Amino acid sequence: MAGQKLALVVGANRGIGLGVVQEFLARGWDVIATARRPEQAAALQDLAEIHPGQLTVSGLEMNDPAAVDGFAATLGGKMLDAALINAGVSGPDHRNASVATVEETGALMYTNAVAPVRLARSLAANLRAGSGVLAFTSSVMGSIALNGGGHELYRASKAALNSLTRGLAVELRGRNLTVLSLHPGWVSTDMGGAAAPVSVEESAAGMVTVIEQQAAKHGHRFLDYTGKELAW
């Protein structure tokens, strides 16, 4: 369909990322979805069969710097109306700075904060100036103002993501993009657990609505999936 909007969803093989892909497709967007191992991403491959020509599934390993730096070149000059960088990990089970190793801390910070911003910086030229939305799956747990303790390593990684995202937003001001740090809610996924009160479908629908509503508003905002502004 001519003039159809194009979204990139990074980290889309399951959970929130997969839900966001489904929501974009349902709203008529074209979607490029990434997974670490596309050939094993059965749900994405099934969606691609249901939506021929509308969904493209690509491979991307966020912990491979060369793959991250080279990903924009695989887009072939396509312009994105929205990009959601959703990749992330929960970190070591102990969640405790007092016992964390250098390797654990480095892996968590790289995956959750450094790699997403590194990818976003390389993608900036592919986002439509003036109306493009560059969104990151952050968390209310990245808020310093709302820090209630616990999960300190994960909190720190999301606070670092928010900080790096703010720096990138300042860097990209001349392109008039909208940059969003999005809290998806406490979602019932493998990471969120079965007790989480928000369904993947509810979170994904809210996140896509926020992305659509924030287009062309510019600046950097920290919002949840209902559009509520969060304290940094």
MARDRENRO-63017 format. One record per residue: residue number from 1; residue in three letters; y, z, x of N, C-alpha, C, O, CB in turn. Coordinates in steps of 0.1 Angstrom, whole numbers. Each point is the difference from the previous one (the first is absolute). Glycine has a CB too. Example, Ala and Ser with C-alpha at 12.3 -4.5 7.8 and 13.67 -1.06 7.14 Angstrom:
BEGIN
[r 1,"Ala",[-57,78,132],[12,0,-9],[12,0,9],[0,7,10],[-12,5,-29]]
[r 2,"Ser",[23,-19,15],[11,0,9],[11,8,-8],[11,1,5],[-17,-23,7]]
! end
This chain:
BEGIN
[r 1,"Met",[-12,0,8],[12,0,-8],[12,0,9],[2,9,8],[-14,3,-27]]
[r 2,"Ala",[21,-22,17],[12,-1,8],[9,12,-2],[2,5,-11],[-3,-30,10]]
[r 3,"Gly",[6,30,12],[10,11,0],[-7,14,-2],[7,10,-2],[9,-26,-7]]
[r 4,"Gln",[-29,16,9],[-7,13,-2],[2,9,12],[1,-4,11],[-18,-8,-24]]
[r 5,"Lys",[18,25,10],[3,10,10],[-13,2,9],[-11,0,-5],[29,11,-10]]
[r 6,"Leu",[-15,-7,27],[-11,2,10],[1,14,5],[10,4,5],[-11,-28,1]]
[r 7,"Ala",[-10,32,-7],[-1,13,6],[-10,1,11],[-11,-6,-1],[18,16,-21]]
[r 8,"Leu",[-5,-2,32],[-10,4,10],[-3,14,-2],[8,9,-1],[1,-26,17]]
[r 9,"Val",[-22,20,-17],[-5,14,-1],[-10,2,12],[-10,-6,1],[12,6,-27]]
[r 10,"Val",[2,9,35],[-7,3,12],[-9,13,-3],[5,10,-4],[13,-21,19]]
[r 11,"Gly",[-31,10,-12],[-9,11,-2],[-4,0,-15],[3,10,-7],[8,3,25]]
[r 12,"Ala",[-17,-24,-22],[-2,-2,-14],[-15,-1,-5],[-3,-4,-11],[24,-8,12]]
[r 13,"Asn",[-30,17,8],[-14,-2,-4],[-5,10,-10],[-11,-1,-5],[7,-8,28]]
[r 14,"Arg",[11,20,-25],[-4,10,-9],[12,9,-4],[11,-2,5],[-34,2,5]]
[r 15,"Gly",[21,9,-19],[10,10,-4],[13,-5,-5],[0,-10,-8],[-11,24,24]]
[r 16,"Ile",[22,-8,-11],[13,-4,-5],[3,-15,3],[6,-7,-8],[1,31,11]]
[r 17,"Gly",[-10,-28,9],[3,-13,5],[-7,-11,-10],[7,-9,-4],[-5,17,28]]
[r 18,"Leu",[-15,-6,-27],[-7,-9,-9],[6,1,-14],[2,-11,-6],[-23,14,20]]
[r 19,"Gly",[25,9,-18],[7,1,-13],[13,-8,-1],[3,-6,-10],[-14,28,7]]
[r 20,"Val",[19,-21,14],[12,-7,0],[-2,-15,0],[8,-7,-6],[2,26,19]]
[r 21,"Val",[-20,-24,-6],[-3,-14,0],[-3,-4,-14],[5,-11,-5],[-14,12,28]]
[r 22,"Gln",[0,6,-30],[-3,-3,-14],[12,0,-9],[1,-9,-9],[-24,19,13]]
[r 23,"Glu",[32,-1,-2],[12,1,-8],[9,-12,2],[6,-6,-9],[-8,31,9]]
[r 24,"Phe",[4,-28,13],[9,-12,3],[-6,-13,-6],[7,-8,-6],[0,19,27]]
[r 25,"Leu",[-21,-12,-20],[-6,-12,-6],[2,0,-15],[2,-11,-6],[-19,11,25]]
[r 26,"Ala",[15,11,-26],[2,1,-14],[14,-4,-5],[2,-5,-11],[-20,23,11]]
[r 27,"Arg",[27,-16,9],[14,-3,-3],[4,-14,4],[12,-4,-1],[-6,28,3]]
[r 28,"Gly",[-16,-32,3],[3,-14,3],[5,-3,14],[3,-11,3],[2,9,-26]]
[r 29,"Trp",[-5,12,32],[3,-2,14],[-11,-7,7],[-12,2,-3],[27,18,3]]
[r 30,"Asp",[-12,-28,11],[-9,-3,10],[-1,11,10],[10,7,2],[-5,-32,-5]]
[r 31,"Val",[-17,27,9],[-2,12,8],[-8,-4,13],[-9,-8,-1],[9,23,-19]]
[r 32,"Ile",[5,-10,31],[-8,0,13],[-4,14,2],[8,9,1],[4,-29,9]]
[r 33,"Ala",[-25,22,-10],[-6,14,2],[-7,1,13],[-8,-9,3],[6,12,-28]]
[r 34,"Thr",[4,8,32],[-7,1,13],[-11,11,-1],[1,10,-7],[19,-18,19]]
[r 35,"Ala",[-30,6,-4],[-11,10,2],[-4,0,14],[1,-11,7],[-9,9,-31]]
[r 36,"Arg",[3,13,30],[-5,0,13],[-12,-10,2],[0,-7,10],[7,31,-7]]
[r 37,"Arg",[-16,-24,-13],[-11,-9,1],[-1,-8,-14],[-7,5,-9],[-6,10,26]]
[r 38,"Pro",[20,-26,-18],[1,-7,-13],[-13,-4,-5],[-2,0,-13],[24,-8,20]]
[r 39,"Glu",[-32,5,1],[-13,-5,-4],[-7,12,-7],[-10,-3,-8],[9,-14,26]]
[r 40,"Gln",[5,29,-15],[-7,12,-7],[8,6,-11],[-4,9,-7],[-6,-4,29]]
[r 41,"Ala",[22,-11,-25],[8,5,-11],[-4,-7,-13],[7,-9,-4],[12,13,21]]
[r 42,"Ala",[-30,1,-22],[-6,-7,-12],[10,0,-12],[0,-11,-7],[-23,19,15]]
[r 43,"Ala",[30,2,-10],[9,1,-12],[11,-11,1],[3,-6,-9],[-8,31,6]]
[r 44,"Leu",[10,-26,15],[11,-10,3],[-6,-14,-2],[6,-9,-5],[6,25,21]]
[r 45,"Gln",[-24,-18,-10],[-6,-14,-1],[-3,-3,-14],[2,-12,-4],[-12,15,26]]
[r 46,"Asp",[6,6,-30],[-2,-2,-15],[13,-4,-7],[0,-9,-8],[-19,25,8]]
[r 47,"Leu",[30,-9,4],[13,-3,-6],[4,-14,4],[6,-7,-8],[0,31,8]]
[r 48,"Ala",[-8,-28,12],[4,-13,5],[-8,-11,-8],[6,-11,-2],[-1,20,25]]
[r 49,"Glu",[-17,-6,-27],[-8,-10,-8],[6,-1,-14],[0,-11,-6],[-21,16,20]]
[r 50,"Ile",[25,6,-19],[6,1,-14],[14,-7,0],[4,-5,-10],[-17,26,5]]
[r 51,"His",[20,-20,16],[14,-5,1],[1,-10,11],[7,2,10],[2,20,-18]]
[r 52,"Pro",[-16,-34,6],[0,-10,11],[15,-5,2],[7,-4,-9],[-31,-3,4]]
[r 53,"Gly",[28,6,18],[13,-5,3],[11,10,-2],[11,-2,5],[-19,-19,-11]]
[r 54,"Gln",[5,33,0],[10,10,-2],[-2,12,10],[10,6,4],[-9,-12,-28]]
[r 55,"Leu",[-13,8,29],[-2,11,9],[-7,-6,13],[-10,-7,-1],[7,24,-18]]
[r 56,"Thr",[9,-13,30],[-5,-3,13],[-4,13,7],[8,9,1],[6,-30,1]]
[r 57,"Val",[-26,21,4],[-5,12,7],[0,-3,15],[-6,-9,4],[-8,17,-24]]
[r 58,"Ser",[21,1,27],[2,-2,15],[-5,12,7],[0,11,-5],[19,-26,2]]
[r 59,"Gly",[-24,13,16],[-4,11,8],[12,6,8],[8,-8,5],[-31,-2,-4]]
[r 60,"Leu",[23,23,0],[10,7,8],[-5,13,4],[-2,9,-9],[21,-22,-2]]
[r 61,"Glu",[-20,16,24],[-3,13,5],[13,7,5],[5,-4,10],[-29,-4,-3]]
[r 62,"Met",[28,18,-14],[13,6,3],[0,7,13],[11,3,6],[-7,0,-30]]
[r 63,"Asn",[-15,1,29],[-1,7,13],[-1,-10,12],[-3,5,11],[-8,15,-23]]
[r 64,"Asp",[12,-33,9],[0,-10,11],[14,-5,1],[4,-8,-8],[-29,2,3]]
[r 65,"Pro",[32,10,16],[14,-4,1],[2,-15,0],[10,-5,-5],[-6,26,18]]
[r 66,"Ala",[-13,-28,-6],[1,-15,0],[-1,-6,-14],[7,-9,-3],[-16,9,27]]
[r 67,"Ala",[0,6,-32],[-2,-6,-13],[12,3,-9],[5,-8,-7],[-29,12,9]]
[r 68,"Val",[30,8,0],[12,4,-8],[12,-9,4],[7,-5,-8],[-15,29,7]]
[r 69,"Asp",[10,-26,14],[11,-8,5],[-2,-14,-3],[10,-7,-2],[-7,23,20]]
[r 70,"Gly",[-15,-21,-20],[-2,-14,-2],[-2,-4,-15],[-1,-11,-4],[-9,10,26]]
[r 71,"Phe",[10,11,-31],[-3,-2,-14],[10,-9,-7],[-4,-9,-7],[-8,31,7]]
[r 72,"Ala",[25,-20,3],[10,-8,-6],[-2,-15,2],[3,-8,-9],[13,27,12]]
[r 73,"Ala",[-21,-23,9],[-2,-14,3],[-11,-6,-9],[0,-12,-2],[7,17,25]]
[r 74,"Thr",[-16,3,-29],[-10,-5,-8],[5,-3,-14],[-7,-7,-8],[-10,20,20]]
[r 75,"Leu",[29,-9,-15],[6,-3,-14],[5,-15,-1],[3,-4,-11],[3,28,9]]
[r 76,"Gly",[-5,-31,14],[4,-14,-1],[14,-2,-5],[3,-10,-7],[-27,5,4]]
[r 77,"Gly",[33,15,5],[14,-1,-5],[2,3,-14],[11,-1,-5],[-9,-16,22]]
[r 78,"Lys",[-13,22,-24],[2,4,-14],[10,11,-1],[1,9,8],[-25,-16,-13]]
[r 79,"Met",[32,7,-6],[10,10,-2],[-5,10,-10],[-6,-4,-11],[25,-12,16]]
[r 80,"Leu",[-18,29,-2],[-5,11,-9],[11,5,-8],[11,3,4],[-29,3,13]]
[r 81,"Asp",[15,-4,-30],[9,7,-9],[-2,15,1],[9,8,-2],[-9,-27,-13]]
[r 82,"Ala",[-12,23,19],[-3,15,1],[-11,1,10],[-9,-8,1],[17,13,-24]]
[r 83,"Ala",[-8,6,31],[-11,4,9],[-2,15,-2],[9,8,1],[-4,-27,16]]
[r 84,"Leu",[-18,23,-19],[-3,14,-1],[-10,3,12],[-11,-6,0],[14,7,-25]]
[r 85,"Ile",[1,7,34],[-8,4,12],[-7,13,-4],[7,10,0],[8,-23,17]]
[r 86,"Asn",[-27,12,-20],[-8,11,-7],[-10,7,9],[-5,10,-3],[9,-22,-18]]
[r 87,"Ala",[-6,6,33],[-11,6,9],[3,14,4],[12,4,3],[-16,-27,5]]
[r 88,"Gly",[-6,32,-8],[2,13,5],[-13,8,0],[-10,-4,-7],[33,3,-2]]
[r 89,"Val",[-23,12,16],[-12,9,1],[4,14,-2],[12,4,1],[-23,-20,15]]
[r 90,"Ser",[1,25,-20],[3,14,-3],[1,8,13],[5,11,0],[-16,-14,-22]]
[r 91,"Gly",[5,-2,33],[0,8,12],[-12,9,2],[-9,0,-9],[34,-1,8]]
[r 92,"Pro",[-25,9,11],[-12,9,2],[-2,10,-11],[10,5,-6],[-6,-8,31]]
[r 93,"Asp",[-16,6,-27],[-3,9,-11],[6,14,1],[3,7,-10],[-24,-19,7]]
[r 94,"His",[23,17,16],[5,13,2],[15,1,-4],[5,11,-4],[-22,-8,22]]
[r 95,"Arg",[24,-14,-18],[14,-1,-4],[10,9,7],[10,4,-6],[-19,-11,-16]]
[r 96,"Asn",[5,12,34],[7,11,6],[6,-4,14],[-8,-4,8],[-7,20,-21]]
[r 97,"Ala",[28,-14,14],[6,-4,13],[-5,9,12],[0,-4,11],[20,-3,-24]]
[r 98,"Ser",[-25,19,9],[-4,9,11],[-13,-4,6],[-3,5,11],[15,13,-23]]
[r 99,"Val",[-20,-26,6],[-13,-4,6],[0,-15,2],[-11,-6,5],[0,25,-16]]
[r 100,"Ala",[21,-27,7],[0,-14,1],[-1,-5,15],[7,6,8],[6,-7,-30]]
[r 101,"Thr",[-20,-9,24],[-1,-6,13],[11,-11,2],[6,-5,-10],[-31,10,11]]
[r 102,"Val",[28,-9,11],[9,-11,3],[-5,-12,-7],[8,-8,-6],[-1,18,28]]
[r 103,"Glu",[-20,-13,-22],[-5,-12,-6],[1,0,-15],[4,-10,-6],[-20,8,25]]
[r 104,"Glu",[13,13,-25],[2,1,-15],[14,-2,-4],[3,-7,-10],[-23,23,9]]
[r 105,"Thr",[29,-9,8],[14,-1,-4],[5,-14,2],[8,-6,-8],[-4,30,14]]
[r 106,"Gly",[-7,-30,6],[5,-14,2],[-6,-10,-10],[8,-8,-4],[-7,14,28]]
[r 107,"Ala",[-13,-5,-27],[-6,-9,-10],[6,1,-14],[3,-10,-6],[-24,12,19]]
[r 108,"Leu",[24,11,-17],[6,2,-13],[14,-5,0],[4,-7,-10],[-18,27,7]]
[r 109,"Met",[22,-17,13],[14,-5,0],[1,-15,1],[8,-6,-6],[-2,28,16]]
[r 110,"Tyr",[-15,-28,-2],[1,-14,2],[-4,-7,-13],[8,-9,-4],[-14,11,28]]
[r 111,"Thr",[-5,2,-31],[-4,-7,-12],[10,2,-11],[3,-9,-8],[-27,12,15]]
[r 112,"Asn",[29,9,-9],[8,4,-12],[15,-3,2],[7,-2,-10],[-24,19,5]]
[r 113,"Ala",[22,-17,17],[14,-2,2],[4,-12,9],[8,-8,-4],[-6,33,1]]
[r 114,"Val",[-8,-26,14],[4,-10,10],[-4,-14,-4],[8,-9,-1],[-9,26,19]]
[r 115,"Ala",[-12,-19,-21],[-5,-13,-4],[7,-6,-12],[4,-12,0],[-26,19,10]]
[r 116,"Pro",[24,1,-21],[7,-6,-12],[14,-5,4],[4,-11,-5],[-17,26,-10]]
[r 117,"Val",[20,-7,22],[14,-5,4],[0,-11,10],[8,-9,-1],[0,32,-4]]
[r 118,"Arg",[-18,-23,14],[-1,-11,9],[-3,-13,-8],[6,-11,3],[-14,27,15]]
[r 119,"Leu",[-1,-15,-27],[-3,-12,-8],[12,-5,-9],[3,-11,0],[-27,19,-1]]
[r 120,"Ala",[31,2,-5],[11,-3,-8],[11,-7,8],[6,-10,-5],[-11,29,-10]]
[r 121,"Arg",[7,-15,27],[11,-6,9],[-4,-14,2],[9,-9,0],[-4,31,11]]
[r 122,"Ser",[-17,-25,-8],[-4,-14,3],[0,-9,-13],[1,-12,1],[-15,21,18]]
[r 123,"Leu",[13,-3,-31],[0,-7,-12],[14,-2,-6],[2,-8,-10],[-24,17,5]]
[r 124,"Ala",[32,-3,11],[13,1,-7],[6,-14,-2],[6,-3,-10],[-2,24,21]]
[r 125,"Ala",[-7,-31,-2],[6,-13,-2],[-7,-8,-11],[5,-10,-5],[0,10,29]]
[r 126,"Asn",[-17,5,-29],[-7,-6,-11],[4,6,-13],[-5,-5,-11],[-14,0,26]]
[r 127,"Leu",[27,15,-15],[5,6,-13],[12,-7,-5],[9,-2,8],[-19,24,-2]]
[r 128,"Arg",[11,-25,-18],[11,-8,-6],[13,8,1],[1,11,-7],[-17,-22,-9]]
[r 129,"Ala",[25,6,23],[13,7,2],[7,2,-13],[0,-10,-8],[2,1,31]]
[r 130,"Gly",[4,20,-26],[7,3,-12],[-8,6,-11],[4,10,-7],[10,-29,13]]
[r 131,"Ser",[-27,15,-8],[-8,5,-11],[-13,6,5],[-7,5,-8],[18,-22,-7]]
[r 132,"Gly",[-15,15,27],[-13,4,5],[-1,15,0],[9,8,3],[-11,-28,11]]
[r 133,"Val",[-10,25,-17],[-3,15,0],[-11,2,11],[-11,-5,-1],[17,8,-24]]
[r 134,"Leu",[-3,6,34],[-9,5,10],[-4,14,-3],[9,9,1],[1,-24,16]]
[r 135,"Ala",[-22,17,-21],[-4,14,-5],[-11,5,9],[-9,-7,5],[15,1,-29]]
[r 136,"Phe",[-6,19,25],[-10,7,7],[-7,11,-9],[8,7,-7],[5,-11,29]]
[r 137,"Thr",[-26,5,-21],[-6,12,-7],[2,12,8],[-7,2,10],[-10,-17,-21]]
[r 138,"Ser",[27,23,7],[2,13,7],[-6,11,-9],[-11,-2,-5],[33,-7,15]]
[r 139,"Ser",[-16,20,-10],[-6,12,-8],[11,10,-1],[9,2,8],[-32,-6,-1]]
[r 140,"Val",[23,11,-19],[9,12,-1],[-3,10,11],[9,8,3],[-8,-12,-28]]
[r 141,"Met",[-13,3,31],[-3,9,11],[7,-3,13],[0,8,9],[-22,-5,-20]]
[r 142,"Gly",[29,-15,11],[9,-3,11],[14,5,-1],[8,-1,9],[-22,-19,-7]]
[r 143,"Ser",[16,27,-14],[14,6,-2],[1,13,8],[-9,9,-2],[10,-20,-21]]
[r 144,"Ile",[9,12,31],[2,13,7],[6,10,-9],[-3,12,0],[7,-24,21]]
[r 145,"Ala",[5,7,-30],[6,10,-10],[-10,6,-9],[2,11,-4],[19,-25,5]]
[r 146,"Leu",[-32,7,-5],[-9,4,-9],[-13,5,6],[-10,2,-7],[19,-18,-9]]
[r 147,"Asn",[-9,19,29],[-12,4,7],[-5,14,-4],[7,10,2],[0,-25,17]]
[r 148,"Gly",[-18,15,-26],[-5,13,-5],[-11,6,9],[-7,9,-4],[13,-16,-19]]
[r 149,"Gly",[-8,1,35],[-10,4,9],[-14,-6,-2],[-2,-6,-11],[14,27,12]]
[r 150,"Gly",[-21,-20,8],[-13,-6,0],[0,-15,3],[11,-6,0],[-16,23,-17]]
[r 151,"His",[-6,-22,21],[-2,-14,3],[11,-4,11],[5,-11,-1],[-15,6,-22]]
[r 152,"Glu",[12,13,32],[12,-2,9],[0,-13,8],[10,-6,2],[-8,31,-1]]
[r 153,"Leu",[-14,-29,3],[0,-12,8],[3,-13,-8],[7,-8,4],[-24,19,11]]
[r 154,"Tyr",[11,-11,-27],[2,-11,-9],[15,0,-4],[6,-11,-1],[-30,12,-7]]
[r 155,"Arg",[29,10,4],[14,1,-3],[9,-5,11],[9,-8,-2],[-14,28,-12]]
[r 156,"Ala",[2,-16,26],[8,-5,12],[-1,-15,1],[10,-6,4],[-14,28,8]]
[r 157,"Ser",[-8,-28,-14],[-1,-14,1],[8,-8,-10],[6,-10,3],[-29,14,6]]
[r 158,"Lys",[24,2,-21],[8,-7,-11],[15,3,2],[8,-9,-3],[-28,11,-13]]
[r 159,"Ala",[23,9,21],[14,2,4],[5,-9,11],[11,-5,0],[-13,29,-7]]
[r 160,"Ala",[-7,-26,17],[3,-10,10],[1,-14,-5],[9,-8,4],[-21,22,12]]
[r 161,"Leu",[3,-18,-26],[2,-13,-6],[13,-1,-7],[7,-10,1],[-32,9,-5]]
[r 162,"Asn",[29,11,-3],[13,0,-7],[12,-2,10],[9,-8,-3],[-18,22,-16]]
[r 163,"Ser",[8,-7,30],[10,0,10],[1,-14,7],[11,-6,1],[-14,30,3]]
[r 164,"Leu",[-9,-29,-1],[0,-14,6],[5,-10,-10],[6,-10,4],[-25,17,11]]
[r 165,"Thr",[15,-6,-27],[4,-9,-11],[15,0,-1],[6,-11,-2],[-27,14,-10]]
[r 166,"Arg",[27,9,12],[15,0,-1],[7,-7,12],[9,-8,-2],[-11,30,-10]]
[r 167,"Gly",[-4,-20,24],[6,-7,11],[-1,-15,-1],[9,-8,3],[-15,27,11]]
[r 168,"Leu",[-6,-24,-20],[-2,-14,-2],[9,-5,-11],[6,-11,2],[-30,13,5]]
[r 169,"Ala",[27,5,-17],[9,-4,-11],[14,-2,5],[7,-9,-3],[-21,22,-13]]
[r 170,"Val",[18,-4,25],[13,-2,7],[1,-12,8],[10,-8,-1],[-7,33,1]]
[r 171,"Glu",[-14,-28,7],[-1,-11,9],[1,-13,-8],[5,-10,4],[-19,23,12]]
[r 172,"Leu",[8,-13,-29],[-1,-12,-8],[12,-2,-10],[-1,-8,-9],[-24,10,12]]
[r 173,"Arg",[35,7,-2],[10,-1,-10],[6,-13,-2],[4,-4,-12],[1,27,18]]
[r 174,"Gly",[-3,-31,4],[6,-14,-1],[-8,-9,-9],[6,-10,-5],[3,14,27]]
[r 175,"Arg",[-22,-1,-25],[-8,-9,-8],[1,4,-15],[-6,-7,-8],[-9,3,27]]
[r 176,"Asn",[21,15,-22],[2,4,-14],[-14,2,-7],[-1,-5,-11],[24,-6,10]]
[r 177,"Leu",[-32,17,8],[-13,3,-6],[1,14,-7],[8,8,2],[-20,-22,15]]
[r 178,"Thr",[2,16,-26],[-2,13,-6],[-12,6,8],[-11,-6,0],[21,0,-23]]
[r 179,"Val",[-8,18,28],[-11,7,7],[-4,12,-7],[9,9,-4],[-1,-18,26]]
[r 180,"Leu",[-21,11,-26],[-4,11,-8],[-11,8,7],[-10,-6,6],[16,-7,-26]]
[r 181,"Ser",[-5,26,20],[-10,9,4],[-6,6,-13],[7,7,-7],[4,-1,30]]
[r 182,"Leu",[-23,-10,-27],[-5,3,-13],[-11,11,0],[-10,-1,8],[15,-23,-14]]
[r 183,"His",[-4,33,-3],[-10,10,-2],[-8,-4,-12],[5,-1,-11],[9,20,21]]
[r 184,"Pro",[-27,-22,-8],[-8,-6,-11],[-5,11,-10],[-6,-4,-10],[-1,-13,26]]
[r 185,"Gly",[10,29,-13],[-5,11,-8],[-13,5,6],[-5,-5,10],[15,-4,-31]]
[r 186,"Trp",[-15,20,16],[-13,5,4],[-11,-7,-7],[-2,2,-12],[11,21,17]]
[r 187,"Val",[-14,-33,1],[-9,-10,-7],[-14,2,3],[-5,4,11],[23,-20,-9]]
[r 188,"Ser",[-26,13,-12],[-15,2,0],[-6,-12,8],[-4,-9,-6],[4,22,-16]]
[r 189,"Thr",[0,-11,35],[-6,-10,9],[-10,7,9],[-2,13,-1],[23,-28,0]]
[r 190,"Asp",[-27,8,11],[-8,7,10],[8,10,7],[-5,11,4],[-9,-32,-2]]
[r 191,"Met",[26,18,1],[9,9,8],[5,11,-9],[0,12,4],[6,-30,11]]
[r 192,"Gly",[-2,15,-27],[6,10,-9],[-10,9,-6],[4,12,-4],[14,-28,0]]
[r 193,"Gly",[-30,12,2],[-10,8,-6],[-1,-1,-15],[10,-5,-7],[-7,20,25]]
[r 194,"Ala",[-14,-11,-24],[-2,-2,-14],[9,9,-9],[2,-3,-12],[-26,-3,17]]
[r 195,"Ala",[29,17,1],[8,9,-8],[14,-5,-2],[8,6,-7],[-22,13,16]]
[r 196,"Ala",[18,-29,-2],[14,-5,-1],[3,-4,-14],[-8,-7,-7],[7,-1,31]]
[r 197,"Pro",[14,11,-29],[3,-3,-14],[5,-14,-3],[1,-3,-12],[5,27,12]]
[r 198,"Val",[-3,-32,10],[5,-13,-2],[-11,-11,2],[-6,0,11],[30,8,-5]]
[r 199,"Ser",[-26,-17,-15],[-10,-10,2],[6,-11,9],[12,-2,1],[-22,7,-24]]
[r 200,"Val",[1,-13,29],[4,-11,8],[9,-10,-8],[10,-5,5],[-31,8,10]]
[r 201,"Glu",[16,-6,-27],[7,-9,-9],[14,4,-3],[10,-7,0],[-32,1,-9]]
[r 202,"Glu",[24,19,6],[13,6,-3],[9,-1,12],[12,-4,-1],[-22,19,-16]]
[r 203,"Ser",[5,-11,28],[8,0,13],[4,-14,3],[12,-3,3],[-23,23,5]]
[r 204,"Ala",[2,-29,-8],[2,-14,4],[10,-7,-10],[10,-7,5],[-33,5,5]]
[r 205,"Ala",[22,4,-23],[10,-5,-9],[13,5,2],[10,-7,0],[-28,5,-17]]
[r 206,"Gly",[19,15,20],[13,6,3],[7,-5,13],[12,-3,0],[-20,23,-12]]
[r 207,"Met",[-1,-22,22],[6,-4,13],[5,-15,-1],[10,-3,5],[-26,18,7]]
[r 208,"Val",[8,-23,-19],[5,-14,-2],[13,-1,-8],[9,-8,3],[-33,0,-1]]
[r 209,"Thr",[24,16,-12],[13,1,-8],[11,4,8],[11,-6,-1],[-24,12,-19]]
[r 210,"Val",[12,4,28],[11,5,9],[4,-11,10],[12,-3,2],[-21,26,-4]]
[r 211,"Ile",[-1,-30,8],[3,-11,9],[8,-11,-7],[10,-5,5],[-31,10,8]]
[r 212,"Glu",[17,-9,-25],[7,-10,-8],[14,4,-4],[9,-7,1],[-31,0,-10]]
[r 213,"Gln",[23,20,5],[13,5,-4],[10,2,12],[12,-1,-2],[-23,12,-17]]
[r 214,"Gln",[6,-9,31],[9,3,11],[4,-13,7],[8,1,9],[-19,21,-6]]
[r 215,"Ala",[5,-33,-6],[4,-13,6],[15,-2,-1],[6,1,-10],[-29,-11,5]]
[r 216,"Ala",[29,6,17],[14,-3,1],[9,12,-1],[13,-2,-1],[-18,-20,-9]]
[r 217,"Lys",[0,34,10],[8,12,-1],[4,4,15],[10,8,1],[-21,-1,-23]]
[r 218,"His",[3,-11,31],[3,2,15],[0,15,3],[-2,9,-8],[16,-30,8]]
[r 219,"Gly",[-13,24,13],[0,14,5],[-15,5,1],[-9,-8,-1],[31,12,-10]]
[r 220,"His",[-23,8,14],[-13,7,2],[-1,12,-9],[9,9,0],[-9,-16,24]]
[r 221,"Arg",[-11,7,-32],[-2,11,-10],[-14,6,2],[-9,-7,4],[26,-4,-20]]
[r 222,"Phe",[-17,24,13],[-13,7,0],[-3,3,-15],[6,9,-6],[-2,1,30]]
[r 223,"Leu",[-13,-17,-30],[-3,1,-14],[-15,3,-3],[-8,-4,8],[28,-12,-12]]
[r 224,"Asp",[-23,22,-7],[-14,1,-4],[-3,-12,-10],[8,-8,-3],[-8,33,6]]
[r 225,"Tyr",[-13,-25,-7],[-4,-12,-8],[6,-1,-14],[-2,-10,-6],[-19,12,19]]
[r 226,"Thr",[28,9,-17],[7,-1,-13],[15,-4,2],[7,-1,-10],[-22,19,1]]
[r 227,"Gly",[19,-20,22],[14,-3,3],[9,12,3],[12,-2,2],[-15,-18,-17]]
[r 228,"Lys",[-3,32,14],[8,12,3],[3,1,15],[-8,-3,9],[-3,15,-28]]
[r 229,"Glu",[24,-9,22],[4,1,14],[-5,13,6],[1,11,-7],[20,-25,2]]
[r 230,"Leu",[-26,14,17],[-5,12,7],[9,4,11],[7,-8,6],[-30,1,-12]]
[r 231,"Ala",[23,20,8],[8,6,11],[-6,-3,14],[-12,1,1],[20,17,-16]]
[r 232,"Trp",[0,-22,24],[-5,-3,14],[-5,12,7],[-5,0,11],[20,-20,-10]]
! end
